[in-house]
Amino acid sequence: MHSQQQNLQKATTMPIGGFVIDAQGREIPITEEMIQQACNALEKAQQQAGKRK
């Protein structure tokens, strides 16, 4: 069970092929975790916008 958790943790933090450039010009690898956080934030924003209509 412990190794499954480690494998999942590695999978969510491994780069998936893209980068963002930060304010200092450094390349930051895009991870699965970053994509999931962005999707969750977008979904939450859409739900809040739907309530305002």
Secondary structure, 3 states (H helix, E strand, C coil): CHHHHHHHHHHHHCEEEEEEECCCCCEEEEEHHHHHHHHHHHHHHHHHHHHHC
